[in-house]
């Protein structure tokens, strides 16, 4: 009978470990947006079961190393600060919430209710997951901004957040180790309430810091975007102003031409009519056909911010003697993702396209925006020196035809697209051309 009870206790303990890992991977999913992998979950549970006879309750110290290895193997191109944040945040918050709910049950539930296994499972898995998800929603915390490779994210959010998490995790491990080694439920009973409130403070202080810093970053991004929009709008408005001046001049010249033709027709002077057409009208037609910017197509881009960015990039390319073709045959109003993210994608791709085209003899750039079914396509095609160029190298961090101080654009595009699982980029390198198409799926 004793052996049976031992086996049952062992199975229950393994079950609790399984539930703990379910919680860990669910929080990891809430933070990283990476889907749960049953194989990875199984490996984590198996390794924990193997080390538990050696470490007993201290098996939790293996969580952080495992998460670090897993996150690195899955996202090795990410900066280590971000990998470390994902790993220690997932490890610490899952353990903290488990113990926080456990302490709550211990403090506020009757002993008979607290002893029920189902209640313990609720405390280990369901409530922590729900509390974490609800807290993120209420505090409007969006972890996707942490993937941005900018100075503010690296030094003002990730660096202090990692330090705070490390200190708090060490404090948690010390308290947990004392409880486990001494089996000190009774010896620490008088401090349980204090530990409970410390855990609450640690949890909400950390999330408050992340929420405030992330909001500050987004506010600054909006300010920078508005400033960039204004700066990018100036060339567009100057071009429109120039077109109006040319139109006004053409109207004046056209009036004089009509007067000349009228006199020629009255006198039936065919030679004069021919001269007016050859010397004036043909030159006017050439002037009309030499318009720099395809205003008709650009007017189909209904969003002012996006319109200003595209016009600025097109004019910048034309100033470098790049032949630009712009095709926007329908009204472009919704890009199906966050507008700021889409503008950053387009800006990066156009900058790289101009950079590639300027070193070639053909100097060609083609841009097309269009919808098809529930997809939005952004097609950018440019001439380029494609010798020894591969797609993998193009998207590697630091690759650029201009040297080591450049080359983060395409890598940044990849990071942004990772925030949207239903979107992708198709890249083709062929015969001195680079063709890139961003495909964004409408989310109903």
C-alpha positions as CSV (number, residue, x, y, z in Angstrom):
1,X,0.0,0.0,0.0
2,X,2.8,2.3,0.9
3,X,4.5,1.6,-2.5
4,X,1.2,2.4,-4.3
5,X,0.9,5.7,-2.4
6,X,4.5,6.5,-3.3
7,X,3.8,5.9,-7.0
8,X,0.6,8.0,-6.8
9,X,2.5,10.9,-5.1
10,X,5.2,10.7,-7.8
11,X,2.6,10.8,-10.6
12,X,0.9,13.7,-9.0
13,X,4.2,15.5,-8.7
14,X,5.0,14.9,-12.3
15,X,1.5,16.1,-13.2
16,X,2.1,19.3,-11.3
17,X,5.4,19.8,-13.2
18,X,3.5,19.3,-16.5
19,X,1.0,22.0,-15.4
20,X,3.8,24.3,-14.4
21,X,5.4,24.0,-17.9
22,X,2.0,24.5,-19.5
23,X,1.9,27.8,-17.6
24,X,5.5,28.7,-18.6
25,X,4.9,28.1,-22.3
26,X,1.6,29.9,-22.3
27,X,3.1,33.0,-20.8
28,X,6.0,32.7,-23.2
29,X,3.4,32.7,-26.0
30,X,1.7,35.8,-24.6
31,X,5.0,37.7,-24.5
32,X,6.7,36.5,-27.8
33,X,3.6,35.6,-29.9
34,X,5.5,32.4,-30.8
35,X,3.1,29.4,-31.1
36,X,3.4,26.6,-28.6
37,X,5.4,23.6,-29.9
38,X,4.3,20.3,-28.4
39,X,7.8,18.8,-29.0
40,X,9.5,21.5,-27.1
41,X,6.9,21.3,-24.3
42,X,7.5,17.5,-24.1
43,X,11.3,17.9,-24.0
44,X,11.1,20.5,-21.2
45,X,8.8,18.2,-19.1
46,X,11.1,15.2,-19.7
47,X,14.2,17.0,-18.7
48,X,12.5,18.3,-15.6
49,X,11.3,14.8,-14.6
50,X,14.9,13.5,-15.0
51,X,16.5,16.2,-12.9
52,X,13.8,16.3,-10.2
53,X,15.2,13.2,-8.3
54,X,18.5,15.1,-8.0
55,X,17.4,18.6,-7.3
56,X,14.0,17.9,-5.7
57,X,12.0,21.1,-5.4
58,X,15.0,23.1,-6.7
59,X,14.3,21.9,-10.2
60,X,13.0,25.4,-11.0
61,X,16.6,26.6,-11.3
62,X,16.8,24.7,-14.6
63,X,13.9,26.8,-16.1
64,X,16.0,29.9,-17.0
65,X,18.9,28.0,-18.7
66,X,16.4,25.9,-20.7
67,X,14.4,29.0,-21.8
68,X,17.7,30.8,-22.8
69,X,18.8,27.8,-24.9
70,X,15.4,27.4,-26.5
71,X,14.9,31.1,-27.2
72,X,18.4,31.4,-28.7
73,X,17.9,28.4,-31.0
74,X,14.6,29.8,-32.1
75,X,15.5,33.4,-32.5
76,X,19.3,33.4,-32.7
77,X,19.4,36.5,-35.0
78,X,17.7,38.5,-32.2
79,X,19.9,40.7,-29.9
80,X,21.0,38.8,-26.8
81,X,19.3,41.4,-24.6
82,X,15.9,40.5,-26.1
83,X,16.6,36.8,-25.8
84,X,17.6,37.2,-22.2
85,X,14.5,39.3,-21.5
86,X,12.1,36.7,-23.0
87,X,13.8,33.9,-21.1
88,X,14.0,35.5,-17.6
89,X,10.6,37.3,-17.9
90,X,8.9,34.0,-18.8
91,X,10.7,32.1,-16.0
92,X,10.3,34.6,-13.3
93,X,6.7,35.7,-14.0
94,X,5.4,32.2,-14.3
95,X,7.0,31.1,-11.0
96,X,6.1,34.3,-9.3
97,X,2.4,34.1,-10.2
98,X,2.3,30.4,-9.2
99,X,3.7,31.2,-5.8
100,X,1.5,34.3,-5.5
101,X,-1.7,32.4,-6.1
102,X,-0.5,29.6,-3.8
103,X,0.2,32.1,-1.0
104,X,-3.2,33.7,-1.6
105,X,-4.9,30.3,-1.3
106,X,-2.9,29.5,1.8
107,X,-3.7,32.8,3.5
108,X,-7.4,33.2,2.5
109,X,-8.8,29.7,1.9
110,X,-9.8,27.1,4.6
111,X,-7.2,24.3,5.0
112,X,-9.7,21.7,3.7
113,X,-10.3,23.6,0.5
114,X,-6.6,24.4,0.1
115,X,-5.8,20.7,0.2
116,X,-8.0,19.9,-2.8
117,X,-5.9,18.9,-5.8
118,X,-8.2,20.6,-8.3
119,X,-7.8,23.9,-6.4
120,X,-4.1,23.6,-6.6
121,X,-4.2,23.0,-10.3
122,X,-6.3,26.2,-10.7
123,X,-3.7,28.0,-8.6
124,X,-0.8,26.7,-10.7
125,X,-2.2,27.2,-14.2
126,X,-5.6,28.8,-14.8
127,X,-5.5,31.8,-12.5
128,X,-1.9,32.8,-13.3
129,X,-2.5,32.7,-17.1
130,X,-5.7,34.7,-16.7
131,X,-4.2,37.2,-14.3
132,X,-1.2,37.8,-16.6
133,X,-3.4,38.1,-19.7
134,X,-5.8,40.5,-18.0
135,X,-3.0,42.6,-16.5
136,X,-1.4,43.1,-19.9
137,X,-4.8,44.1,-21.4
138,X,-5.6,46.5,-18.6
139,X,-2.2,48.1,-18.6
140,X,-2.0,48.1,-22.5
141,X,1.4,46.5,-22.5
142,X,2.5,45.4,-26.0
143,X,5.8,43.4,-26.0
144,X,6.1,43.5,-29.8
145,X,7.8,47.0,-29.5
146,X,10.7,45.3,-27.8
147,X,11.7,43.8,-31.2
148,X,12.6,47.2,-32.5
149,X,16.3,47.6,-33.0
150,X,16.6,51.2,-31.7
151,X,18.6,52.9,-29.0
152,X,15.7,53.7,-26.8
153,X,14.5,50.1,-26.7
154,X,18.0,48.7,-26.0
155,X,19.1,51.1,-23.3
156,X,16.0,52.6,-21.8
157,X,13.7,49.5,-21.7
158,X,15.6,46.2,-22.2
159,X,18.7,47.0,-20.2
160,X,17.0,48.2,-17.0
161,X,14.2,45.6,-17.4
162,X,16.8,42.8,-17.5
163,X,18.5,44.2,-14.4
164,X,15.2,44.5,-12.5
165,X,14.2,41.0,-13.5
166,X,17.5,39.5,-12.5
167,X,17.4,41.1,-9.1
168,X,13.8,40.1,-8.5
169,X,14.4,36.6,-9.7
170,X,17.4,36.2,-7.4
171,X,15.2,37.4,-4.4
172,X,12.5,35.0,-5.4
173,X,15.0,32.1,-5.6
174,X,16.5,32.9,-2.2
175,X,13.1,32.8,-0.6
176,X,12.0,29.7,-2.4
177,X,15.2,27.9,-1.6
178,X,14.8,28.6,2.1
179,X,11.3,27.3,2.0
180,X,12.3,24.2,0.1
181,X,15.6,23.3,1.9
182,X,14.2,23.8,5.3
183,X,10.7,22.6,4.4
184,X,9.9,25.8,6.1
185,X,6.2,26.3,5.7
186,X,5.8,26.6,9.4
187,X,9.1,28.5,10.1
188,X,8.2,31.1,7.5
189,X,4.5,31.2,8.4
190,X,4.9,34.5,10.3
191,X,6.5,36.1,7.2
192,X,4.0,34.7,4.7
193,X,1.9,37.8,4.5
194,X,5.0,40.0,4.0
195,X,6.2,37.7,1.2
196,X,2.8,37.8,-0.4
197,X,2.8,41.6,-0.6
198,X,6.4,41.7,-1.8
199,X,5.5,39.4,-4.6
200,X,2.5,41.6,-5.6
201,X,4.7,44.7,-5.5
202,X,7.4,43.0,-7.7
203,X,4.9,41.8,-10.2
204,X,3.0,45.1,-10.7
205,X,6.1,47.3,-10.4
206,X,7.8,45.4,-13.2
207,X,4.8,45.6,-15.5
208,X,4.2,49.2,-14.7
209,X,7.8,50.0,-15.7
210,X,7.4,48.1,-19.0
211,X,4.1,49.7,-19.7
212,X,5.3,53.3,-19.1
213,X,8.5,52.9,-21.0
214,X,6.7,51.2,-24.0
215,X,4.1,54.0,-24.1
216,X,6.9,56.7,-23.9
217,X,8.5,55.0,-26.9
218,X,5.3,54.9,-28.9
219,X,4.6,58.5,-28.1
220,X,8.1,59.5,-29.3
221,X,7.6,57.3,-32.4
222,X,4.4,59.2,-33.2
223,X,6.1,62.5,-32.8
224,X,9.0,61.4,-35.0
225,X,6.6,60.0,-37.6
226,X,4.7,63.4,-37.7
227,X,8.0,65.2,-38.1
228,X,9.1,62.8,-40.9
229,X,5.7,63.1,-42.6
230,X,6.0,66.9,-42.6
231,X,9.6,66.7,-44.0
232,X,8.6,64.1,-46.6
233,X,5.6,66.2,-47.6
234,X,7.6,69.2,-48.6
235,X,9.1,67.8,-51.8
236,X,5.6,66.5,-52.8
237,X,4.0,69.9,-52.2
238,X,6.9,71.7,-54.0
239,X,6.4,69.4,-57.0
240,X,2.7,70.1,-57.1
241,X,3.4,73.8,-56.9
242,X,5.8,73.5,-59.8
243,X,3.2,71.6,-61.8
244,X,0.7,74.3,-61.2
245,X,3.2,76.9,-62.3
246,X,3.9,74.9,-65.5
247,X,0.1,74.5,-66.1
248,X,-0.4,78.3,-65.6
249,X,2.4,79.0,-68.1
250,X,1.0,76.4,-70.5
251,X,-2.4,78.1,-70.3
252,X,-0.9,81.5,-71.1
253,X,1.1,80.0,-74.1
254,X,-1.9,78.0,-75.3
255,X,-4.0,81.2,-75.4
256,X,-1.4,82.9,-77.6
257,X,-1.1,79.8,-79.8
258,X,-4.9,79.8,-80.3
259,X,-4.8,83.5,-81.3
260,X,-2.0,82.8,-83.8
261,X,-3.9,79.9,-85.2
262,X,-7.0,82.1,-85.4
263,X,-5.2,84.7,-87.5
264,X,-3.7,82.0,-89.6
265,X,-7.0,80.4,-90.3
266,X,-8.6,83.7,-91.2
267,X,-5.9,84.5,-93.7
268,X,-5.8,80.8,-94.8
269,X,-2.1,80.9,-94.4
270,X,-1.2,77.1,-94.4
271,X,2.5,77.8,-94.1
272,X,2.0,79.9,-90.9
273,X,-0.3,77.2,-89.4
274,X,2.4,74.5,-90.1
275,X,5.0,76.8,-88.5
276,X,2.9,77.3,-85.4
277,X,2.4,73.6,-85.0
278,X,6.0,72.6,-85.6
279,X,7.7,75.3,-83.5
280,X,5.3,75.6,-80.6
281,X,2.9,72.7,-80.2
282,X,5.4,69.9,-80.6
283,X,7.7,71.5,-77.9
284,X,4.7,71.9,-75.6
285,X,3.8,68.3,-76.0
286,X,7.4,67.3,-75.1
287,X,7.2,69.5,-72.0
288,X,3.9,67.9,-71.0
289,X,5.3,64.4,-71.4
290,X,8.4,65.2,-69.3
291,X,6.4,65.5,-66.0
292,X,8.5,64.3,-63.2
293,X,5.9,62.8,-60.9
294,X,2.9,60.6,-61.8
295,X,0.4,62.7,-59.9
296,X,-2.6,60.8,-61.2
297,X,-1.3,57.5,-59.7
298,X,0.0,59.1,-56.5
299,X,-3.4,60.7,-55.9
300,X,-4.8,57.2,-55.5
301,X,-2.8,56.8,-52.3
302,X,-5.4,58.3,-49.9
303,X,-3.3,58.3,-46.7
304,X,-1.4,61.6,-46.5
305,X,1.5,60.1,-44.5
306,X,2.0,57.2,-46.9
307,X,1.6,59.5,-49.9
308,X,4.3,61.9,-48.6
309,X,6.7,59.1,-48.0
310,X,6.3,57.6,-51.4
311,X,6.5,61.0,-53.2
312,X,9.7,61.9,-51.2
313,X,11.4,58.6,-52.1
314,X,10.3,58.9,-55.8
315,X,11.6,62.4,-56.1
316,X,14.8,61.5,-54.3
317,X,15.3,58.7,-56.8
318,X,14.6,60.9,-59.8
319,X,17.1,63.5,-58.5
320,X,19.7,60.7,-58.8
321,X,18.7,60.1,-62.4
322,X,16.8,56.9,-61.6
323,X,13.9,56.2,-64.0
324,X,10.9,55.6,-61.7
325,X,7.6,53.9,-62.6
326,X,4.8,54.3,-60.2
327,X,1.7,52.2,-60.6
328,X,-1.3,52.8,-58.2
329,X,-4.4,52.1,-60.3
330,X,-6.9,51.9,-57.4
331,X,-7.5,53.8,-54.2
332,X,-5.1,52.6,-51.5
333,X,-6.6,53.4,-48.2
334,X,-6.0,50.4,-45.8
335,X,-2.7,48.6,-45.6
336,X,-4.2,46.0,-43.1
337,X,-1.4,46.5,-40.5
338,X,-0.3,49.4,-38.2
339,X,0.3,52.4,-40.5
340,X,3.6,53.3,-38.8
341,X,5.0,49.8,-39.3
342,X,3.9,49.7,-42.9
343,X,5.5,53.1,-43.6
344,X,8.8,51.9,-42.0
345,X,8.7,48.8,-44.2
346,X,8.1,50.8,-47.4
347,X,10.8,53.4,-46.4
348,X,13.4,50.7,-45.8
349,X,12.6,48.8,-49.0
350,X,12.7,52.0,-51.1
351,X,15.9,53.2,-49.6
352,X,17.5,49.9,-50.4
353,X,16.0,49.9,-53.9
354,X,17.5,53.4,-54.6
355,X,20.8,52.3,-53.1
356,X,20.9,49.3,-55.4
357,X,19.7,51.1,-58.5
358,X,22.1,54.0,-58.3
359,X,25.2,51.8,-58.9
360,X,23.8,50.3,-62.1
361,X,23.7,51.5,-65.7
362,X,20.0,51.1,-66.2
363,X,19.0,52.9,-63.0
364,X,15.4,51.5,-62.9
365,X,12.9,51.6,-60.0
366,X,9.3,50.3,-60.3
367,X,6.7,50.6,-57.5
368,X,3.3,49.1,-57.6
369,X,0.5,49.0,-54.9
370,X,-2.6,47.0,-55.4
371,X,-5.2,44.8,-53.8
372,X,-6.2,41.3,-54.8
373,X,-9.0,39.4,-52.9
374,X,-8.1,39.9,-49.2
375,X,-4.4,40.6,-49.8
376,X,-2.6,43.9,-50.2
377,X,0.5,43.8,-52.4
378,X,3.5,46.2,-52.3
379,X,5.8,45.4,-55.2
380,X,9.2,47.1,-55.5
381,X,11.5,46.2,-58.3
382,X,14.9,47.8,-59.0
383,X,18.1,47.3,-61.0
384,X,21.0,46.2,-58.9
385,X,24.5,44.7,-59.0
386,X,23.5,41.1,-58.1
387,X,26.9,39.5,-58.4
388,X,27.6,37.3,-55.4
389,X,24.3,38.5,-53.8
390,X,22.0,36.0,-52.1
391,X,18.7,36.4,-50.3
392,X,20.2,35.2,-47.0
393,X,22.9,37.8,-47.2
394,X,20.5,40.5,-48.1
395,X,18.5,40.0,-44.9
396,X,21.4,39.5,-42.6
397,X,22.1,42.2,-40.0
398,X,24.7,44.6,-41.3
399,X,24.7,43.6,-45.0
400,X,24.9,46.6,-47.4
401,X,26.5,47.5,-50.7
402,X,27.5,50.8,-49.1
403,X,29.7,49.5,-46.3
404,X,29.6,48.5,-42.7
405,X,27.9,51.6,-41.4
406,X,24.7,50.7,-43.3
407,X,22.7,47.5,-43.9
408,X,20.1,47.3,-41.1
409,X,17.1,48.1,-43.4
410,X,16.1,44.7,-44.6
411,X,16.8,43.1,-41.2
412,X,14.5,45.7,-39.7
413,X,11.8,44.8,-42.3
414,X,12.0,41.2,-41.2
415,X,11.7,42.2,-37.5
416,X,8.6,44.2,-38.2
417,X,6.9,41.5,-40.3
418,X,7.4,39.0,-37.5
419,X,4.9,41.0,-35.5
420,X,2.2,39.9,-38.1
421,X,2.1,36.1,-38.6
422,X,-0.2,36.3,-41.7
423,X,2.1,38.5,-43.7
424,X,5.3,37.7,-45.6
425,X,7.9,39.0,-48.1
426,X,8.8,37.4,-51.3
427,X,12.3,38.2,-52.7
428,X,13.7,37.3,-56.1
429,X,17.2,38.1,-57.4
430,X,17.4,37.6,-61.2
431,X,19.6,39.0,-64.0
432,X,20.6,42.3,-62.4
433,X,17.2,42.8,-60.8
434,X,15.9,42.6,-57.2
435,X,12.1,42.1,-56.9
436,X,10.5,42.3,-53.5
437,X,6.8,41.9,-52.8
438,X,5.3,42.5,-49.4
439,X,2.0,40.5,-49.1
440,X,-0.3,41.6,-46.2
441,X,-3.4,39.6,-45.5
442,X,-6.6,41.3,-44.3
443,X,-7.6,40.3,-40.8
444,X,-11.3,40.1,-40.4
